[in-house]
Amino acid sequence: MDPLYQTNFQCICCESSYPTSRVRPSFKKAVTTDTDFCGYYKNGINPDFYVVRVCPSCGFASTENGVSQLSDRQKKQYYEQVGVRWSVRDFGGERDLDQALACYKLALLTGQSVGEKERVIAGILHHIAWLYRYQGKAQDEQRFLRFALQSYIKVYEEEGEQLNNARLMYIIGELNKRVGESSEAVRWFSRIVNDKRIMDAAMIRASREQWQQLREEMADAEQMSVDGLTDNKEHRSKSQPV
């Protein structure tokens, strides 16, 4: 069975219809998953490559979580900021990693031009970081992890009273960890573990594991620093002339 199938979609910008590929559910199970939910799949078929839909006529790129309709003003903003530079391309078939990256970057530009929801923008940024991870481009991955982290924090701030969104809080903690902000990561993980309103057992367990691991790593680093200072003092003491 072909892992891909095609479905027709109508562009919400230019209203033309076009086919786009999706991955069959039976091929969507990841072989392994990173702690920030980046999945790895067998047979070279990654369902994340096909999340973004790209209209070949006008270039409008979106995900199923994006806006469902556009105002005239939003269409004008898209054409002025993105569509004016579009040259007809078809992403409706099988995609490789570079094509998937191009689709996500186009979705990012599209979303920013029409004022897409921050949660959607955060997800796109996070996926771009994953694609760079697949490529082994650590510097670009770190750059987009930081962008995604800033965007997720905005989502958390905008959601106000919805403080029991454990998955969002976990992602903020995890991305802080991945960009080297260990203290901030510990703070977010501990909030999930200690907030009695949170009932998501999987996120509580994952946060507790990450929290404990980070605290041990920070304690080890602090001890190494203390040991280093002690060794330096002893060395200077022995070096002093009698």
N, C-alpha and C positions, 0 to 999 in steps of 0.2 A: 504493500500500500504506500502510495506517495504521501510523505509527511505533510506536504503542503496542499492546500485547497484554495480556490479563489472565491471571493464574494464581491458583489457589486456595491459600490458606495457612491452616494451623491454628494458632491462638494458643496459645503455650506457657503462658499464664497462665490464661485462662478456658476454653481448649480449644474455643472456637467457631471455625467455618471462615468465611473471608471472602475475597473477590476483591481482588487488588491489581494495579496496572498496572506493567508493565515496558517498557523501550525495546528494540526489535528490534536485534540486533547490527549490521545494516547502517547504522543511524542513529547509532551510537556513536562515530564517528570525529570527533575535534575538528578544527575549522578552524585553531585556534591554541591554544597552551598556555603559560601563565605558567611562570616558573622554579620555582615551588613546586607545579606540576602542576595548577593550576586551568585547566580546559578551557573553550573557547568553541565553541558548536555552531551550525550553520545551521538554518533553519526553526523556530527557537524551541523545539526539542526538546532538553532537556538531561537526559541519563541520570542525572546526579547528583540530580535532583529526585525520582527514584523509588527511591533506595537504601533509604530507610526504609519499613518496613511498619508500618502502624498498625491495630490491631484496633478496629473501630468499636464493639464491645460494651463493652470494658473500658478501651480507650485504650492498651494495652501497645504500645510502639513499639520496634522493633529492626531490626538489619541482618543480612544473611546471615552476617556474621562474629561476631555476638553469641552469647550463651549459647544452647544448643539445648534445655535443659530447666531448670526451676526447682524448687527445694526448697519445701516448705510455708512455711518461714521467709522465703524470698525473695518468695514471692507475698504474704505478709502485709505485708512491708516495702513492696512496690510499692503495694498497696491503701491502706496507711496514709499514705504519703508523696505518692502521685500519683493513684492510681485513685479515691480518695475525691472528688477534685475534677473527675473526668471527666464531661462531658456528651456524649451520643452524637453523633459526627461521622463522616462518611465521607470518607476521603482516597483511596478506591480508584480514582477516575477520573483525568482529566487534571489536573495541578497547575500553578499559576502560581508565581512566585517566592515570594510571601508564604506560600502554602500549604506549599511545600517548606521554608521557614524554620520554620514552625510544627511540621512533622513532625520536623525535626532537633532542635529545642529539646525536643520531647516525648521524643525518643529519648535526649537527654542526661539529662533528669530520670529517665527510666526506668532507664537504665544506672547512674546514680549510686545509685538506690534499691536495686538488686539486687546491687550490687558487681560491675559489669561489668569485663572486662579493661581495663587501662589503655590498651592499644594501640587498642582500639575507641573508648574515650572520646576519645583524642587525635584520631582520625580524624573523629569527629563534630564536635569543636571546630574543627578545621581546615576542614571543609566549611561550618560556620556562617560562618566568616571569609570564605570564598569568596562565599557568598550576599550578605553585606554589601558585598563588592567589586563584585558585579554591580549592586547598588543605588547604588553610589557613596557609601556611608556609611563614610568613611575612619576615623572615630573608633571606630565599632563594630567595623570590620574589625581595626584595630590591637588592640583589647581582646581579641578572640577569638584573634588570632594569638599574643598573649602567653599566653593560657590554653593554647592548643594546644602552644606551645613548652614550657611547664612540664610538660605531660603527656607529651610525647615524651621529654623528659629523664628522667622517671620510668621510662618504658619502657626506655630505654637502661640506666639504673642497675639495673633489675630483671632484665634479660637477662644481666647479669654477663659470662660468658665469650664470649658471642656478639658479639664486638667487630668482626667483619667484616661487620656489617649496614650496608652502604654507603648504601643508600637512606635508612634511618633517620638515619644520621649526616649525610647530605646535607640532609635536611629540617631537622634541628636547626640546621645552619649557615645554611641559606636563611632560616629564620624569624628567626634572630638578625639577619641582614642586614636583613630587612624591618621589624623593630622598632627598628632603629638601633643595634644592638649590634655594630658592625663588627669590633672586636677579637676578640670571641667567635666571630663568623662565620668570620674568617680562621683561627682556631685549629681549628675543626671541619673546614673545607675542607682545611686542610693535613694533618690527620690522615688523611684519606681518600687524599690524593695520596701521602703518604709511607709508609703502611702496606702493606708488601709482601704481607701476607696477603689483601688485598682484590683480587679479580680482576674486579670489575664495571667493564668498560671505559667504559660510558656514564656511570656515576656518577663515575668518576675524571676523565673528560674534562670533565664539567659542573663538578665541584669545582675543577679546575685553572683553568677559565675564570673562575669566580666569585672564586676566590682572587686571581688576577692583577688582575682588575678592581678588587676592593676594596683591594688594596695600592696600586694606582695612585691611587685616589680618596683614600686616607688620606695618601699622600705629597703629593698636590696640596693637600689641606687643611692639612697641616703647613707646606708652603711658603708658602701664603697667610697663615697665622698668623705665620710668621717675617717675611714681607714687611710685614705690618701693623705688627708691633712695630718694625721698622726705620724705617718711615715715621713712626710716632709719635715715635720718638726724634729723628729729624731735624727734625721739626716743632717739638718742644720745644726743641731746641738753637737753632734759628733764632729762636725766640720769646724767648730769654733776653736781658735788657737788657745792653747793652755797658757 
